[in-house]
């Protein structure tokens, strides 16, 4: 429950991020945010009982500078939606690896454009070769994580969450 995604809105109701429910609760308790929507979960402490927020709004406007996302396993899997980029199988994060499209042994770098989510069988099949040589094809060309990617992922996460839809422009 405390790891469930929460949509974060700026003071102007502009979607700016998605965080874990635990972080959202801390922001609300510290007076930095207000819960706009709540889900059915409840957290208890010695003195208070609080519903877990689904959407929070920052109380003060924050200028969000355009920033590049850090290159990390978590962000690669997020960009690729936990889907193997060779066979299209959606799996849990623990069941996926990262694959260098151009293997490091052939000069490939660890960069957004060269890393993709990959299941273990596909990674073993591809091995230390180029996808074409291994008889494999990428489903999508890997690109850096940008603001458009971030907003697109928020929309995808909102598909099963009616509370988010009214804050996201489709």
VMD Tcl script that builds the backbone (N, CA, C; Angstrom):
set m [mol new atoms 510]
animate dup $m
set s [atomselect $m all]
$s set {name element resname resid chain x y z} {
  {N N UNK 1 A 0.810 -1.206 0.000}
  {CA C UNK 1 A 0.000 0.000 0.000}
  {C C UNK 1 A 0.848 1.261 0.000}
  {N N UNK 2 A 1.933 1.275 0.790}
  {CA C UNK 2 A 2.750 2.482 0.879}
  {C C UNK 2 A 3.634 2.685 -0.343}
  {N N UNK 3 A 3.697 1.693 -1.223}
  {CA C UNK 3 A 4.467 1.833 -2.461}
  {C C UNK 3 A 3.568 2.147 -3.653}
  {N N UNK 4 A 2.266 2.240 -3.446}
  {CA C UNK 4 A 1.358 2.516 -4.562}
  {C C UNK 4 A 1.628 3.908 -5.122}
  {N N UNK 5 A 1.436 4.083 -6.433}
  {CA C UNK 5 A 1.745 5.376 -7.061}
  {C C UNK 5 A 0.735 6.462 -6.699}
  {N N UNK 6 A 1.251 7.671 -6.496}
  {CA C UNK 6 A 0.431 8.842 -6.196}
  {C C UNK 6 A 0.803 9.927 -7.196}
  {N N UNK 7 A -0.200 10.519 -7.834}
  {CA C UNK 7 A 0.021 11.610 -8.778}
  {C C UNK 7 A 0.283 12.890 -7.995}
  {N N UNK 8 A 1.368 13.602 -8.337}
  {CA C UNK 8 A 1.719 14.861 -7.675}
  {C C UNK 8 A 1.404 16.008 -8.630}
  {N N UNK 9 A 0.588 16.943 -8.152}
  {CA C UNK 9 A 0.222 18.124 -8.928}
  {C C UNK 9 A 0.903 19.349 -8.347}
  {N N UNK 10 A 1.233 20.298 -9.201}
  {CA C UNK 10 A 1.746 21.572 -8.723}
  {C C UNK 10 A 0.575 22.349 -8.131}
  {N N UNK 11 A 0.837 23.500 -7.532}
  {CA C UNK 11 A -0.228 24.311 -6.939}
  {C C UNK 11 A -1.259 24.720 -7.991}
  {N N UNK 12 A -0.850 24.745 -9.252}
  {CA C UNK 12 A -1.732 25.128 -10.360}
  {C C UNK 12 A -2.460 23.918 -10.971}
  {N N UNK 13 A -2.399 22.778 -10.307}
  {CA C UNK 13 A -3.020 21.522 -10.745}
  {C C UNK 13 A -2.345 20.907 -11.969}
  {N N UNK 14 A -1.165 21.352 -12.301}
  {CA C UNK 14 A -0.402 20.756 -13.403}
  {C C UNK 14 A 0.296 19.501 -12.885}
  {N N UNK 15 A 0.138 18.353 -13.571}
  {CA C UNK 15 A 0.835 17.145 -13.115}
  {C C UNK 15 A 2.341 17.305 -13.280}
  {N N UNK 16 A 3.085 16.994 -12.212}
  {CA C UNK 16 A 4.531 17.169 -12.281}
  {C C UNK 16 A 5.310 15.882 -12.016}
  {N N UNK 17 A 4.689 14.916 -11.332}
  {CA C UNK 17 A 5.457 13.730 -10.975}
  {C C UNK 17 A 4.523 12.638 -10.472}
  {N N UNK 18 A 5.103 11.482 -10.256}
  {CA C UNK 18 A 4.436 10.375 -9.579}
  {C C UNK 18 A 5.384 9.948 -8.474}
  {N N UNK 19 A 4.864 9.785 -7.260}
  {CA C UNK 19 A 5.708 9.339 -6.146}
  {C C UNK 19 A 5.010 8.187 -5.442}
  {N N UNK 20 A 5.707 7.581 -4.498}
  {CA C UNK 20 A 5.127 6.503 -3.700}
  {C C UNK 20 A 4.200 7.103 -2.648}
  {N N UNK 21 A 3.210 6.330 -2.229}
  {CA C UNK 21 A 2.250 6.804 -1.231}
  {C C UNK 21 A 2.953 7.232 0.056}
  {N N UNK 22 A 4.012 6.541 0.420}
  {CA C UNK 22 A 4.764 6.898 1.636}
  {C C UNK 22 A 5.269 8.326 1.555}
  {N N UNK 23 A 5.864 8.707 0.434}
  {CA C UNK 23 A 6.371 10.080 0.237}
  {C C UNK 23 A 5.214 11.077 0.232}
  {N N UNK 24 A 4.113 10.725 -0.385}
  {CA C UNK 24 A 2.951 11.613 -0.437}
  {C C UNK 24 A 2.403 11.885 0.961}
  {N N UNK 25 A 2.346 10.857 1.795}
  {CA C UNK 25 A 1.866 11.018 3.166}
  {C C UNK 25 A 2.774 11.965 3.936}
  {N N UNK 26 A 4.078 11.829 3.757}
  {CA C UNK 26 A 5.036 12.716 4.428}
  {C C UNK 26 A 4.817 14.162 3.991}
  {N N UNK 27 A 4.621 14.386 2.680}
  {CA C UNK 27 A 4.380 15.744 2.183}
  {C C UNK 27 A 3.098 16.341 2.775}
  {N N UNK 28 A 2.060 15.522 2.888}
  {CA C UNK 28 A 0.793 16.002 3.453}
  {C C UNK 28 A 0.962 16.313 4.944}
  {N N UNK 29 A 1.603 15.416 5.687}
  {CA C UNK 29 A 1.787 15.626 7.131}
  {C C UNK 29 A 2.687 16.820 7.437}
  {N N UNK 30 A 3.650 17.099 6.553}
  {CA C UNK 30 A 4.542 18.248 6.747}
  {C C UNK 30 A 3.910 19.563 6.309}
  {N N UNK 31 A 2.711 19.510 5.741}
  {CA C UNK 31 A 2.023 20.725 5.315}
  {C C UNK 31 A 2.490 21.270 3.982}
  {N N UNK 32 A 3.217 20.456 3.211}
  {CA C UNK 32 A 3.697 20.901 1.905}
  {C C UNK 32 A 2.703 20.566 0.798}
  {N N UNK 33 A 1.762 19.665 1.080}
  {CA C UNK 33 A 0.804 19.233 0.063}
  {C C UNK 33 A -0.543 18.952 0.714}
  {N N UNK 34 A -1.547 18.853 -0.141}
  {CA C UNK 34 A -2.909 18.547 0.300}
  {C C UNK 34 A -3.404 17.368 -0.524}
  {N N UNK 35 A -4.078 16.432 0.109}
  {CA C UNK 35 A -4.641 15.290 -0.613}
  {C C UNK 35 A -5.873 15.754 -1.389}
  {N N UNK 36 A -5.845 15.591 -2.701}
  {CA C UNK 36 A -6.976 15.948 -3.552}
  {C C UNK 36 A -7.900 14.754 -3.751}
  {N N UNK 37 A -7.316 13.579 -3.835}
  {CA C UNK 37 A -8.071 12.333 -3.991}
  {C C UNK 37 A -7.453 11.308 -3.055}
  {N N UNK 38 A -8.285 10.425 -2.515}
  {CA C UNK 38 A -7.796 9.387 -1.614}
  {C C UNK 38 A -8.277 8.031 -2.105}
  {N N UNK 39 A -7.489 6.991 -1.798}
  {CA C UNK 39 A -7.966 5.648 -2.136}
  {C C UNK 39 A -8.515 4.997 -0.877}
  {N N UNK 40 A -8.849 3.735 -0.929}
  {CA C UNK 40 A -9.539 3.089 0.184}
  {C C UNK 40 A -8.610 2.649 1.313}
  {N N UNK 41 A -7.293 2.716 1.119}
  {CA C UNK 41 A -6.361 2.294 2.157}
  {C C UNK 41 A -6.245 3.306 3.293}
  {N N UNK 42 A -5.946 2.811 4.483}
  {CA C UNK 42 A -5.793 3.663 5.662}
  {C C UNK 42 A -4.492 3.304 6.363}
  {N N UNK 43 A -3.772 4.337 6.825}
  {CA C UNK 43 A -2.586 4.128 7.657}
  {C C UNK 43 A -2.903 4.642 9.059}
  {N N UNK 44 A -2.342 3.974 10.037}
  {CA C UNK 44 A -2.594 4.326 11.440}
  {C C UNK 44 A -1.281 4.656 12.122}
  {N N UNK 45 A -1.321 5.599 13.031}
  {CA C UNK 45 A -0.194 5.845 13.935}
  {C C UNK 45 A -0.767 5.817 15.342}
  {N N UNK 46 A 0.036 6.147 16.337}
  {CA C UNK 46 A -0.441 6.141 17.721}
  {C C UNK 46 A -1.551 7.171 17.926}
  {N N UNK 47 A -1.485 8.290 17.190}
  {CA C UNK 47 A -2.439 9.373 17.419}
  {C C UNK 47 A -3.410 9.656 16.285}
  {N N UNK 48 A -3.053 9.298 15.063}
  {CA C UNK 48 A -3.936 9.648 13.947}
  {C C UNK 48 A -4.192 8.466 13.024}
  {N N UNK 49 A -5.243 8.609 12.273}
  {CA C UNK 49 A -5.615 7.653 11.229}
  {C C UNK 49 A -5.776 8.481 9.958}
  {N N UNK 50 A -5.193 8.015 8.859}
  {CA C UNK 50 A -5.204 8.816 7.638}
  {C C UNK 50 A -5.452 7.923 6.432}
  {N N UNK 51 A -6.309 8.385 5.528}
  {CA C UNK 51 A -6.515 7.656 4.274}
  {C C UNK 51 A -5.318 7.894 3.367}
  {N N UNK 52 A -4.939 6.895 2.612}
  {CA C UNK 52 A -3.793 7.002 1.712}
  {C C UNK 52 A -4.207 7.816 0.490}
  {N N UNK 53 A -3.448 8.875 0.175}
  {CA C UNK 53 A -3.813 9.699 -0.985}
  {C C UNK 53 A -3.538 8.993 -2.308}
  {N N UNK 54 A -4.316 9.369 -3.310}
  {CA C UNK 54 A -4.113 8.883 -4.673}
  {C C UNK 54 A -3.590 10.027 -5.544}
  {N N UNK 55 A -3.997 11.267 -5.198}
  {CA C UNK 55 A -3.545 12.477 -5.881}
  {C C UNK 55 A -3.275 13.526 -4.803}
  {N N UNK 56 A -2.102 14.157 -4.871}
  {CA C UNK 56 A -1.811 15.264 -3.955}
  {C C UNK 56 A -1.476 16.512 -4.763}
  {N N UNK 57 A -1.713 17.671 -4.148}
  {CA C UNK 57 A -1.374 18.951 -4.786}
  {C C UNK 57 A -0.451 19.715 -3.862}
  {N N UNK 58 A 0.682 20.183 -4.418}
  {CA C UNK 58 A 1.605 21.007 -3.642}
  {C C UNK 58 A 0.916 22.320 -3.300}
  {N N UNK 59 A 1.115 22.820 -2.089}
  {CA C UNK 59 A 0.437 24.042 -1.664}
  {C C UNK 59 A 1.121 25.302 -2.172}
  {N N UNK 60 A 2.410 25.216 -2.451}
  {CA C UNK 60 A 3.128 26.349 -3.043}
  {C C UNK 60 A 3.588 25.962 -4.433}
  {N N UNK 61 A 3.492 26.915 -5.360}
  {CA C UNK 61 A 3.929 26.646 -6.737}
  {C C UNK 61 A 5.423 26.375 -6.748}
  {N N UNK 62 A 5.818 25.326 -7.415}
  {CA C UNK 62 A 7.233 24.985 -7.574}
  {C C UNK 62 A 7.573 25.043 -9.045}
  {N N UNK 63 A 8.570 25.842 -9.365}
  {CA C UNK 63 A 9.048 25.879 -10.741}
  {C C UNK 63 A 9.815 24.585 -10.968}
  {N N UNK 64 A 9.379 23.832 -11.905}
  {CA C UNK 64 A 10.007 22.543 -12.194}
  {C C UNK 64 A 10.927 22.724 -13.389}
  {N N UNK 65 A 12.239 22.782 -13.149}
  {CA C UNK 65 A 13.157 22.963 -14.277}
  {C C UNK 65 A 13.187 21.708 -15.140}
  {N N UNK 66 A 13.450 21.919 -16.419}
  {CA C UNK 66 A 13.585 20.766 -17.310}
  {C C UNK 66 A 14.853 20.036 -16.899}
  {N N UNK 67 A 14.692 18.832 -16.454}
  {CA C UNK 67 A 15.842 18.067 -16.031}
  {C C UNK 67 A 15.821 16.685 -16.668}
  {N N UNK 68 A 16.982 16.219 -16.960}
  {CA C UNK 68 A 17.088 14.886 -17.525}
  {C C UNK 68 A 16.987 13.876 -16.388}
  {N N UNK 69 A 16.353 12.760 -16.652}
  {CA C UNK 69 A 16.269 11.697 -15.657}
  {C C UNK 69 A 17.611 10.986 -15.579}
  {N N UNK 70 A 17.941 10.549 -14.386}
  {CA C UNK 70 A 19.185 9.811 -14.191}
  {C C UNK 70 A 19.106 8.478 -14.930}
  {N N UNK 71 A 20.201 8.090 -15.517}
  {CA C UNK 71 A 20.269 6.794 -16.182}
  {C C UNK 71 A 20.399 5.740 -15.087}
  {N N UNK 72 A 19.357 4.943 -14.910}
  {CA C UNK 72 A 19.371 3.902 -13.884}
  {C C UNK 72 A 18.520 2.730 -14.358}
  {N N UNK 73 A 18.730 1.599 -13.730}
  {CA C UNK 73 A 17.946 0.402 -14.044}
  {C C UNK 73 A 16.455 0.695 -13.885}
  {N N UNK 74 A 16.092 1.325 -12.772}
  {CA C UNK 74 A 14.686 1.637 -12.493}
  {C C UNK 74 A 14.083 2.493 -13.606}
  {N N UNK 75 A 14.806 3.519 -14.055}
  {CA C UNK 75 A 14.279 4.412 -15.086}
  {C C UNK 75 A 14.219 3.744 -16.462}
  {N N UNK 76 A 15.166 2.862 -16.759}
  {CA C UNK 76 A 15.116 2.111 -18.031}
  {C C UNK 76 A 13.885 1.207 -18.026}
  {N N UNK 77 A 13.658 0.487 -16.918}
  {CA C UNK 77 A 12.496 -0.396 -16.831}
  {C C UNK 77 A 11.195 0.399 -16.886}
  {N N UNK 78 A 11.195 1.580 -16.272}
  {CA C UNK 78 A 10.015 2.449 -16.316}
  {C C UNK 78 A 9.745 2.917 -17.739}
  {N N UNK 79 A 10.796 3.375 -18.419}
  {CA C UNK 79 A 10.637 3.819 -19.815}
  {C C UNK 79 A 10.103 2.694 -20.695}
  {N N UNK 80 A 10.619 1.481 -20.478}
  {CA C UNK 80 A 10.228 0.331 -21.300}
  {C C UNK 80 A 9.000 -0.397 -20.744}
  {N N UNK 81 A 8.399 0.159 -19.702}
  {CA C UNK 81 A 7.169 -0.367 -19.097}
  {C C UNK 81 A 7.287 -1.823 -18.676}
  {N N UNK 82 A 8.433 -2.187 -18.123}
  {CA C UNK 82 A 8.704 -3.547 -17.638}
  {C C UNK 82 A 8.394 -4.605 -18.689}
  {N N UNK 83 A 8.719 -4.271 -19.932}
  {CA C UNK 83 A 8.443 -5.162 -21.052}
  {C C UNK 83 A 9.743 -5.474 -21.785}
  {N N UNK 84 A 9.980 -6.754 -22.039}
  {CA C UNK 84 A 11.154 -7.152 -22.814}
  {C C UNK 84 A 11.049 -6.505 -24.189}
  {N N UNK 85 A 12.083 -5.820 -24.596}
  {CA C UNK 85 A 12.062 -5.088 -25.863}
  {C C UNK 85 A 12.351 -5.972 -27.073}
  {N N UNK 86 A 12.527 -7.273 -26.828}
  {CA C UNK 86 A 12.724 -8.207 -27.935}
  {C C UNK 86 A 11.495 -9.089 -28.157}
  {N N UNK 87 A 10.923 -9.653 -27.087}
  {CA C UNK 87 A 9.774 -10.554 -27.263}
  {C C UNK 87 A 8.447 -9.930 -26.838}
  {N N UNK 88 A 8.484 -8.800 -26.134}
  {CA C UNK 88 A 7.264 -8.109 -25.745}
  {C C UNK 88 A 6.601 -8.629 -24.484}
  {N N UNK 89 A 7.265 -9.520 -23.768}
  {CA C UNK 89 A 6.711 -10.088 -22.547}
  {C C UNK 89 A 6.824 -9.098 -21.392}
  {N N UNK 90 A 5.702 -8.785 -20.729}
  {CA C UNK 90 A 5.701 -7.887 -19.570}
  {C C UNK 90 A 5.955 -8.721 -18.321}
  {N N UNK 91 A 6.965 -8.323 -17.552}
  {CA C UNK 91 A 7.373 -9.086 -16.372}
  {C C UNK 91 A 7.629 -8.163 -15.188}
  {N N UNK 92 A 7.774 -8.766 -14.022}
  {CA C UNK 92 A 8.140 -8.009 -12.828}
  {C C UNK 92 A 9.590 -7.535 -12.985}
  {N N UNK 93 A 9.918 -6.449 -12.334}
  {CA C UNK 93 A 11.278 -5.878 -12.421}
  {C C UNK 93 A 12.356 -6.909 -12.100}
  {N N UNK 94 A 12.080 -7.759 -11.104}
  {CA C UNK 94 A 13.076 -8.749 -10.677}
  {C C UNK 94 A 13.336 -9.815 -11.740}
  {N N UNK 95 A 12.427 -9.939 -12.709}
  {CA C UNK 95 A 12.580 -10.955 -13.752}
  {C C UNK 95 A 13.152 -10.390 -15.049}
  {N N UNK 96 A 13.574 -9.123 -15.023}
  {CA C UNK 96 A 14.130 -8.484 -16.213}
  {C C UNK 96 A 15.587 -8.108 -15.994}
  {N N UNK 97 A 16.321 -8.072 -17.085}
  {CA C UNK 97 A 17.706 -7.600 -17.052}
  {C C UNK 97 A 17.789 -6.383 -17.967}
  {N N UNK 98 A 18.937 -5.740 -17.970}
  {CA C UNK 98 A 19.193 -4.675 -18.934}
  {C C UNK 98 A 20.126 -5.233 -19.988}
  {N N UNK 99 A 19.838 -4.934 -21.239}
  {CA C UNK 99 A 20.670 -5.405 -22.343}
  {C C UNK 99 A 21.275 -4.213 -23.063}
  {N N UNK 100 A 22.568 -4.329 -23.358}
  {CA C UNK 100 A 23.237 -3.337 -24.202}
  {C C UNK 100 A 22.973 -3.758 -25.647}
  {N N UNK 101 A 22.226 -2.952 -26.403}
  {CA C UNK 101 A 21.895 -3.288 -27.787}
  {C C UNK 101 A 23.192 -3.510 -28.566}
  {N N UNK 102 A 24.093 -2.546 -28.504}
  {CA C UNK 102 A 25.449 -2.721 -29.026}
  {C C UNK 102 A 26.274 -3.173 -27.833}
  {N N UNK 103 A 26.688 -4.444 -27.803}
  {CA C UNK 103 A 27.398 -4.967 -26.629}
  {C C UNK 103 A 28.617 -4.128 -26.245}
  {N N UNK 104 A 28.896 -4.091 -24.960}
  {CA C UNK 104 A 30.047 -3.323 -24.476}
  {C C UNK 104 A 31.350 -3.838 -25.083}
  {N N UNK 105 A 31.399 -5.141 -25.344}
  {CA C UNK 105 A 32.613 -5.715 -25.937}
  {C C UNK 105 A 32.866 -5.186 -27.347}
  {N N UNK 106 A 31.802 -4.657 -27.993}
  {CA C UNK 106 A 31.935 -4.087 -29.336}
  {C C UNK 106 A 31.952 -2.565 -29.303}
  {N N UNK 107 A 32.134 -2.001 -28.113}
  {CA C UNK 107 A 32.222 -0.545 -27.987}
  {C C UNK 107 A 30.937 0.139 -27.559}
  {N N UNK 108 A 29.924 -0.626 -27.209}
  {CA C UNK 108 A 28.658 -0.043 -26.765}
  {C C UNK 108 A 28.783 0.626 -25.410}
  {N N UNK 109 A 28.129 1.746 -25.255}
  {CA C UNK 109 A 28.170 2.522 -24.010}
  {C C UNK 109 A 26.900 2.274 -23.196}
  {N N UNK 110 A 26.973 2.589 -21.918}
  {CA C UNK 110 A 25.786 2.559 -21.065}
  {C C UNK 110 A 25.105 3.908 -21.215}
  {N N UNK 111 A 24.142 3.967 -22.120}
  {CA C UNK 111 A 23.441 5.210 -22.433}
  {C C UNK 111 A 21.974 4.873 -22.712}
  {N N UNK 112 A 21.102 5.894 -22.604}
  {CA C UNK 112 A 19.677 5.708 -22.857}
  {C C UNK 112 A 19.426 5.018 -24.199}
  {N N UNK 113 A 20.203 5.417 -25.222}
  {CA C UNK 113 A 19.981 4.919 -26.577}
  {C C UNK 113 A 20.516 3.506 -26.786}
  {N N UNK 114 A 21.239 2.943 -25.797}
  {CA C UNK 114 A 21.849 1.629 -25.972}
  {C C UNK 114 A 21.382 0.602 -24.940}
  {N N UNK 115 A 20.555 0.994 -23.983}
  {CA C UNK 115 A 20.076 0.069 -22.957}
  {C C UNK 115 A 18.578 -0.178 -23.108}
  {N N UNK 116 A 18.184 -1.438 -22.985}
  {CA C UNK 116 A 16.767 -1.801 -23.054}
  {C C UNK 116 A 16.461 -2.864 -21.994}
  {N N UNK 117 A 15.193 -2.931 -21.596}
  {CA C UNK 117 A 14.736 -3.998 -20.716}
  {C C UNK 117 A 14.690 -5.289 -21.523}
  {N N UNK 118 A 15.088 -6.380 -20.874}
  {CA C UNK 118 A 15.183 -7.647 -21.598}
  {C C UNK 118 A 14.939 -8.804 -20.636}
  {N N UNK 119 A 14.164 -9.795 -21.054}
  {CA C UNK 119 A 13.951 -10.984 -20.214}
  {C C UNK 119 A 15.209 -11.861 -20.290}
  {N N UNK 120 A 15.353 -12.750 -19.320}
  {CA C UNK 120 A 16.545 -13.606 -19.271}
  {C C UNK 120 A 16.699 -14.495 -20.517}
  {N N UNK 121 A 15.620 -15.160 -20.988}
  {CA C UNK 121 A 15.793 -15.994 -22.193}
  {C C UNK 121 A 16.259 -15.204 -23.413}
  {N N UNK 122 A 15.701 -14.005 -23.619}
  {CA C UNK 122 A 16.120 -13.193 -24.768}
  {C C UNK 122 A 17.549 -12.703 -24.594}
  {N N UNK 123 A 17.918 -12.328 -23.381}
  {CA C UNK 123 A 19.279 -11.858 -23.128}
  {C C UNK 123 A 20.276 -12.987 -23.396}
  {N N UNK 124 A 19.939 -14.213 -22.966}
  {CA C UNK 124 A 20.823 -15.359 -23.230}
  {C C UNK 124 A 20.897 -15.667 -24.717}
  {N N UNK 125 A 19.770 -15.562 -25.406}
  {CA C UNK 125 A 19.731 -15.837 -26.849}
  {C C UNK 125 A 20.581 -14.826 -27.624}
  {N N UNK 126 A 20.457 -13.542 -27.244}
  {CA C UNK 126 A 21.207 -12.492 -27.935}
  {C C UNK 126 A 22.690 -12.593 -27.612}
  {N N UNK 127 A 22.983 -12.843 -26.346}
  {CA C UNK 127 A 24.382 -12.978 -25.928}
  {C C UNK 127 A 25.185 -11.720 -26.201}
  {N N UNK 128 A 26.387 -11.900 -26.683}
  {CA C UNK 128 A 27.329 -10.802 -26.925}
  {C C UNK 128 A 27.341 -10.425 -28.408}
  {N N UNK 129 A 26.131 -10.369 -29.005}
  {CA C UNK 129 A 26.020 -10.080 -30.433}
  {C C UNK 129 A 25.060 -8.927 -30.672}
  {N N UNK 130 A 25.086 -8.407 -31.880}
  {CA C UNK 130 A 24.099 -7.410 -32.283}
  {C C UNK 130 A 22.759 -8.121 -32.488}
  {N N UNK 131 A 21.637 -7.437 -32.260}
  {CA C UNK 131 A 20.329 -8.102 -32.428}
  {C C UNK 131 A 20.146 -8.725 -33.820}
  {N N UNK 132 A 20.595 -8.029 -34.868}
  {CA C UNK 132 A 20.430 -8.549 -36.229}
  {C C UNK 132 A 21.181 -9.864 -36.411}
  {N N UNK 133 A 22.367 -9.954 -35.852}
  {CA C UNK 133 A 23.172 -11.175 -35.982}
  {C C UNK 133 A 22.520 -12.324 -35.205}
  {N N UNK 134 A 21.875 -11.994 -34.079}
  {CA C UNK 134 A 21.203 -13.012 -33.261}
  {C C UNK 134 A 19.816 -13.351 -33.809}
  {N N UNK 135 A 19.415 -12.686 -34.903}
  {CA C UNK 135 A 18.097 -12.939 -35.489}
  {C C UNK 135 A 16.958 -12.352 -34.654}
  {N N UNK 136 A 17.249 -11.230 -33.983}
  {CA C UNK 136 A 16.252 -10.587 -33.121}
  {C C UNK 136 A 16.019 -9.156 -33.586}
  {N N UNK 137 A 14.859 -8.612 -33.203}
  {CA C UNK 137 A 14.520 -7.247 -33.592}
  {C C UNK 137 A 13.952 -6.522 -32.383}
  {N N UNK 138 A 14.364 -5.271 -32.204}
  {CA C UNK 138 A 13.836 -4.445 -31.120}
  {C C UNK 138 A 12.401 -4.030 -31.432}
  {N N UNK 139 A 11.537 -4.042 -30.417}
  {CA C UNK 139 A 10.148 -3.593 -30.610}
  {C C UNK 139 A 10.102 -2.084 -30.803}
  {N N UNK 140 A 10.925 -1.350 -30.028}
  {CA C UNK 140 A 10.994 0.111 -30.115}
  {C C UNK 140 A 12.453 0.545 -30.020}
  {N N UNK 141 A 12.779 1.592 -30.735}
  {CA C UNK 141 A 14.119 2.160 -30.644}
  {C C UNK 141 A 14.263 2.848 -29.293}
  {N N UNK 142 A 15.294 2.510 -28.520}
  {CA C UNK 142 A 15.453 3.146 -27.207}
  {C C UNK 142 A 15.801 4.625 -27.332}
  {N N UNK 143 A 15.116 5.448 -26.532}
  {CA C UNK 143 A 15.321 6.896 -26.544}
  {C C UNK 143 A 15.494 7.382 -25.119}
  {N N UNK 144 A 16.074 8.551 -24.949}
  {CA C UNK 144 A 16.213 9.104 -23.594}
  {C C UNK 144 A 14.843 9.386 -22.974}
  {N N UNK 145 A 14.796 9.321 -21.668}
  {CA C UNK 145 A 13.591 9.651 -20.898}
  {C C UNK 145 A 13.453 11.161 -20.919}
  {N N UNK 146 A 12.317 11.675 -21.376}
  {CA C UNK 146 A 12.123 13.130 -21.406}
  {C C UNK 146 A 10.762 13.491 -20.829}
  {N N UNK 147 A 10.419 14.763 -20.852}
  {CA C UNK 147 A 9.152 15.226 -20.295}
  {C C UNK 147 A 7.972 14.553 -20.982}
  {N N UNK 148 A 8.042 14.388 -22.300}
  {CA C UNK 148 A 6.962 13.731 -23.037}
  {C C UNK 148 A 6.796 12.288 -22.557}
  {N N UNK 149 A 7.903 11.574 -22.367}
  {CA C UNK 149 A 7.860 10.194 -21.887}
  {C C UNK 149 A 7.218 10.146 -20.514}
  {N N UNK 150 A 7.597 11.077 -19.645}
  {CA C UNK 150 A 7.072 11.132 -18.291}
  {C C UNK 150 A 5.560 11.356 -18.289}
  {N N UNK 151 A 5.071 12.302 -19.082}
  {CA C UNK 151 A 3.633 12.577 -19.160}
  {C C UNK 151 A 2.890 11.382 -19.758}
  {N N UNK 152 A 3.505 10.744 -20.748}
  {CA C UNK 152 A 2.889 9.574 -21.372}
  {C C UNK 152 A 2.735 8.450 -20.339}
  {N N UNK 153 A 3.756 8.238 -19.517}
  {CA C UNK 153 A 3.683 7.203 -18.494}
  {C C UNK 153 A 2.611 7.522 -17.455}
  {N N UNK 154 A 2.463 8.809 -17.112}
  {CA C UNK 154 A 1.401 9.197 -16.180}
  {C C UNK 154 A 0.045 8.837 -16.764}
  {N N UNK 155 A -0.143 9.085 -18.058}
  {CA C UNK 155 A -1.412 8.756 -18.715}
  {C C UNK 155 A -1.659 7.245 -18.701}
  {N N UNK 156 A -0.598 6.469 -18.960}
  {CA C UNK 156 A -0.734 5.012 -18.952}
  {C C UNK 156 A -1.118 4.507 -17.567}
  {N N UNK 157 A -0.511 5.098 -16.533}
  {CA C UNK 157 A -0.812 4.686 -15.163}
  {C C UNK 157 A -2.238 5.072 -14.788}
  {N N UNK 158 A -2.790 6.088 -15.437}
  {CA C UNK 158 A -4.136 6.564 -15.121}
  {C C UNK 158 A -5.228 5.707 -15.748}
  {N N UNK 159 A -4.857 4.822 -16.663}
  {CA C UNK 159 A -5.861 4.032 -17.379}
  {C C UNK 159 A -6.790 3.302 -16.411}
  {N N UNK 160 A -6.261 2.698 -15.383}
  {CA C UNK 160 A -7.098 1.984 -14.425}
  {C C UNK 160 A -7.466 2.814 -13.211}
  {N N UNK 161 A -7.162 4.102 -13.231}
  {CA C UNK 161 A -7.386 4.941 -12.064}
  {C C UNK 161 A -8.209 6.168 -12.450}
  {N N UNK 162 A -9.503 6.094 -12.235}
  {CA C UNK 162 A -10.402 7.191 -12.589}
  {C C UNK 162 A -10.108 8.478 -11.850}
  {N N UNK 163 A -9.510 8.380 -10.657}
  {CA C UNK 163 A -9.199 9.572 -9.877}
  {C C UNK 163 A -8.130 10.430 -10.560}
  {N N UNK 164 A -7.247 9.839 -11.314}
  {CA C UNK 164 A -6.166 10.580 -11.973}
  {C C UNK 164 A -6.646 11.240 -13.267}
  {N N UNK 165 A -7.593 10.645 -13.937}
  {CA C UNK 165 A -7.967 11.071 -15.293}
  {C C UNK 165 A -8.344 12.543 -15.384}
  {N N UNK 166 A -9.030 13.062 -14.388}
  {CA C UNK 166 A -9.449 14.459 -14.496}
  {C C UNK 166 A -8.306 15.454 -14.340}
  {N N UNK 167 A -7.115 14.976 -13.945}
  {CA C UNK 167 A -5.954 15.855 -13.786}
  {C C UNK 167 A -4.969 15.731 -14.947}
  {N N UNK 168 A -5.164 14.748 -15.800}
  {CA C UNK 168 A -4.263 14.518 -16.929}
  {C C UNK 168 A -4.991 14.816 -18.230}
  {N N UNK 169 A -4.325 15.467 -19.150}
  {CA C UNK 169 A -4.912 15.808 -20.434}
  {C C UNK 169 A -4.602 14.724 -21.418}
  {N N UNK 170 A -5.635 14.097 -21.962}
  {CA C UNK 170 A -5.430 12.957 -22.874}
  {C C UNK 170 A -5.477 13.388 -24.295}
}
mol reanalyze $m
mol bondsrecalc $m
mol representation Tube
mol addrep $m
